[in-house]
Amino acid sequence: MTLHSRVLAAQSNCSAAPIGIFGGTFDPVHFGHLRPALDLLEQLSLAEVRFIPCRHPPHRQLPVANPEQRLTMLRLAIAGESRFRVDERELARTGPSYMVDTLASLRAEQGNVPLCLIMGTDAFQGLPKWHRWTELIELAHLLVMRRPGGLLPRGDELGDFFEARRIHDPAQLMQQPMGFILPLEVTPLGISATRIRTLVEAGGSARYLLPSVVWNYIQKEGLYLPSLSTPEK
């Protein structure tokens, strides 16, 4: 039985397909976000992937583009995929954008629907720095996007946390609404928002690193140029 057929078989015994949760500043959104999200959507037959733009990231500098601009870029980027959605709840909240609060609000809305928090291996390695990080697994599954050959934690607090909850069969995500960690390989695209901003600030082109509609919007708005490359207030 193929991976896709195992997932579909598990879903036939579950009340709802899982929802993917993809948080970030998306400053700007690019193919390094979009293609892996599509990989997971198709591999796991997710009901949808929700992109949740962060207002005030607790562990990094404030975004350069303002919330309205980042929201517009996201909407432009996902317009052609009906299973991608933008969720504005973190932009509507004041104070630091803690994922544990976001997942708690989603869990209150979704009941026992499986929620899957999507993150890269770098973000997962930094998980102990997140606010109330051990509570995330009580609210959602964790999907760790892994490039081929990427390393996973071993032998420390995070390694023990990972090994105690790791699963190998994606069909298990449909057996309960939260609590598992599943590493999955995705298309390896070495694209970063930092690199895009640096290119644009230096007068270069970001074409082919992100959707053309997003690149056109960046040019139209004059985003990431030297005079405007200061964090939002």
C-alpha positions as CSV (number, residue, x, y, z in Angstrom):
1,M,0.0,0.0,0.0
2,T,1.4,3.4,-0.9
3,L,1.8,6.3,1.5
4,H,-1.1,8.2,-0.1
5,S,-3.4,5.2,0.1
6,R,-2.5,4.5,3.8
7,V,-3.4,8.1,4.6
8,L,-6.7,7.9,2.7
9,A,-7.6,4.7,4.4
10,A,-6.9,6.2,7.9
11,Q,-9.0,9.2,7.0
12,S,-12.0,7.0,6.1
13,N,-12.1,6.1,9.8
14,C,-11.6,9.7,11.0
15,S,-14.3,12.4,11.3
16,A,-12.1,15.0,9.6
17,A,-8.8,15.3,7.6
18,P,-6.0,17.1,9.4
19,I,-5.4,20.9,9.0
20,G,-1.9,22.1,8.4
21,I,-0.7,25.2,10.3
22,F,2.2,27.2,8.8
23,G,3.3,30.2,10.8
24,G,5.9,32.8,9.9
25,T,6.6,36.4,9.1
26,F,6.4,35.8,5.3
27,D,8.5,38.8,4.7
28,P,8.1,38.0,1.8
29,V,6.4,34.7,1.1
30,H,8.4,32.7,-1.5
31,F,8.6,29.3,-3.1
32,G,10.6,27.9,-0.1
33,H,7.3,28.3,1.8
34,L,4.9,27.3,-0.9
35,R,6.4,24.2,-2.5
36,P,7.0,22.3,0.8
37,A,3.5,23.3,2.0
38,L,2.1,21.7,-1.2
39,D,4.3,18.6,-0.7
40,L,2.7,18.1,2.8
41,L,-0.8,18.9,1.5
42,E,-0.5,16.2,-1.1
43,Q,1.5,13.6,0.8
44,L,-0.8,13.7,3.8
45,S,-4.1,14.6,2.1
46,L,-4.5,17.5,4.4
47,A,-7.9,19.3,4.4
48,E,-6.0,22.6,4.0
49,V,-2.9,24.5,4.9
50,R,-3.4,27.7,6.9
51,F,-0.7,30.3,6.5
52,I,-0.6,32.4,9.7
53,P,1.4,35.6,9.4
54,C,3.0,36.7,12.6
55,R,2.7,40.3,13.8
56,H,5.5,40.4,16.5
57,P,7.9,37.4,16.3
58,P,9.3,36.8,19.8
59,H,12.7,35.5,18.7
60,R,13.6,37.6,15.7
61,Q,13.6,41.2,14.5
62,L,10.4,42.8,13.4
63,P,9.3,42.3,9.8
64,V,10.3,45.0,7.2
65,A,7.0,44.9,5.3
66,N,4.0,46.0,7.4
67,P,1.1,43.6,8.3
68,E,-1.1,44.7,5.4
69,Q,1.7,44.3,2.8
70,R,2.6,40.8,4.1
71,L,-1.0,39.8,4.1
72,T,-1.5,41.1,0.5
73,M,1.6,39.1,-0.7
74,L,0.3,36.0,1.0
75,R,-3.1,36.3,-0.6
76,L,-1.5,36.9,-4.0
77,A,0.8,33.9,-3.6
78,I,-1.9,31.4,-2.8
79,A,-4.7,32.6,-5.0
80,G,-4.4,29.6,-7.4
81,E,-4.6,26.9,-4.7
82,S,-8.0,26.5,-3.1
83,R,-6.6,24.3,-0.2
84,F,-4.3,27.1,0.9
85,R,-5.8,29.7,3.3
86,V,-4.6,32.8,5.1
87,D,-5.5,33.1,8.8
88,E,-5.2,36.6,10.2
89,R,-5.6,35.8,13.9
90,E,-2.0,36.7,14.9
91,L,-2.2,40.0,13.1
92,A,-5.3,40.9,15.0
93,R,-3.7,40.1,18.4
94,T,-1.5,42.6,20.3
95,G,1.7,41.6,22.0
96,P,4.2,38.9,21.0
97,S,2.8,36.3,18.6
98,Y,3.2,33.0,20.5
99,M,2.3,29.9,18.6
100,V,1.0,28.2,21.8
101,D,-1.7,30.9,22.0
102,T,-2.5,30.5,18.3
103,L,-2.9,26.7,18.5
104,A,-5.0,27.0,21.7
105,S,-7.5,29.3,19.8
106,L,-7.5,27.0,16.8
107,R,-8.1,23.9,19.1
108,A,-11.0,25.7,20.7
109,E,-12.6,26.3,17.3
110,Q,-11.8,22.9,15.7
111,G,-12.6,20.5,18.5
112,N,-11.0,17.1,17.8
113,V,-9.9,17.8,14.3
114,P,-6.2,16.9,13.9
115,L,-4.0,20.0,13.7
116,C,-0.5,19.7,12.3
117,L,2.0,22.5,13.0
118,I,4.4,22.7,10.1
119,M,8.0,23.7,10.8
120,G,11.5,23.3,9.3
121,T,14.3,21.4,11.1
122,D,16.0,24.7,12.0
123,A,12.9,25.9,13.8
124,F,12.4,22.5,15.5
125,Q,16.0,22.6,16.7
126,G,15.2,26.0,18.3
127,L,12.0,24.8,19.9
128,P,13.2,25.0,23.5
129,K,13.4,28.8,23.1
130,W,9.7,29.0,22.2
131,H,7.2,30.2,24.8
132,R,5.7,27.2,26.6
133,W,7.1,24.9,23.9
134,T,6.3,21.6,25.6
135,E,2.6,22.5,25.5
136,L,2.6,22.7,21.6
137,I,2.3,18.9,21.4
138,E,-0.8,19.0,23.7
139,L,-2.5,21.1,21.0
140,A,-1.3,19.7,17.7
141,H,0.9,17.2,15.9
142,L,4.3,18.6,14.8
143,L,5.3,18.1,11.1
144,V,9.1,18.6,10.7
145,M,10.0,19.4,7.1
146,R,13.3,17.7,6.5
147,R,15.6,18.2,3.5
148,P,17.3,15.0,2.4
149,G,20.2,14.3,4.8
150,G,18.9,16.8,7.3
151,L,19.8,16.0,11.0
152,L,17.3,15.5,13.8
153,P,17.9,16.1,17.5
154,R,19.5,13.4,19.6
155,G,20.6,13.0,23.2
156,D,19.3,16.1,24.9
157,E,16.0,17.5,26.2
158,L,14.7,18.1,22.7
159,G,16.0,14.8,21.5
160,D,14.2,12.9,24.3
161,F,11.0,15.0,23.5
162,F,11.3,14.0,19.9
163,E,12.0,10.3,20.3
164,A,9.1,9.9,22.8
165,R,6.6,11.2,20.3
166,R,8.1,10.4,16.9
167,I,6.0,8.3,14.4
168,H,6.9,6.8,11.1
169,D,3.5,6.2,9.6
170,P,1.6,9.4,8.6
171,A,-1.7,7.5,8.9
172,Q,-1.3,7.8,12.7
173,L,-1.9,11.5,12.4
174,M,-5.6,10.7,11.9
175,Q,-5.8,8.5,15.0
176,Q,-5.8,11.4,17.5
177,P,-6.0,15.2,17.3
178,M,-2.5,16.0,18.6
179,G,0.5,14.5,20.3
180,F,2.8,13.0,17.5
181,I,5.9,14.3,15.7
182,L,6.4,13.3,12.1
183,P,9.5,14.2,10.1
184,L,8.9,14.2,6.4
185,E,11.2,15.0,3.4
186,V,10.1,17.9,1.3
187,T,11.4,19.5,-1.9
188,P,14.8,21.0,-1.1
189,L,14.7,24.7,-2.0
190,G,17.5,26.8,-0.6
191,I,15.4,30.1,-0.6
192,S,15.1,32.5,2.3
193,A,13.3,35.7,2.8
194,T,16.5,37.3,4.2
195,R,18.3,36.5,0.9
196,I,15.4,38.0,-1.1
197,R,15.4,41.2,0.9
198,T,19.2,41.4,0.6
199,L,19.0,41.0,-3.2
200,V,16.3,43.6,-3.6
201,E,18.1,46.1,-1.3
202,A,21.3,45.7,-3.4
203,G,19.3,46.4,-6.6
204,G,19.0,42.8,-7.7
205,S,16.0,40.8,-8.9
206,A,14.1,38.3,-6.9
207,R,12.4,36.9,-10.0
208,Y,12.0,33.1,-9.9
209,L,12.5,32.9,-6.1
210,L,8.8,33.8,-5.5
211,P,5.6,34.0,-7.5
212,S,5.7,36.6,-10.2
213,V,2.6,38.3,-8.7
214,V,4.4,38.8,-5.4
215,W,7.6,40.1,-7.2
216,N,5.4,42.5,-9.1
217,Y,3.8,43.7,-5.9
218,I,7.2,44.2,-4.2
219,Q,8.3,46.4,-7.1
220,K,5.1,48.3,-7.2
221,E,5.2,49.0,-3.5
222,G,9.0,49.7,-3.5
223,L,9.5,47.1,-0.7
224,Y,12.9,46.2,0.7
225,L,14.7,49.1,-1.0
226,P,17.4,50.7,1.2
227,S,15.3,53.7,2.3
228,L,12.4,51.4,3.3
229,S,14.3,48.5,4.8
230,T,13.5,49.4,8.5
231,P,11.3,47.2,10.7
232,E,7.6,47.9,11.0
233,K,6.5,49.8,14.1
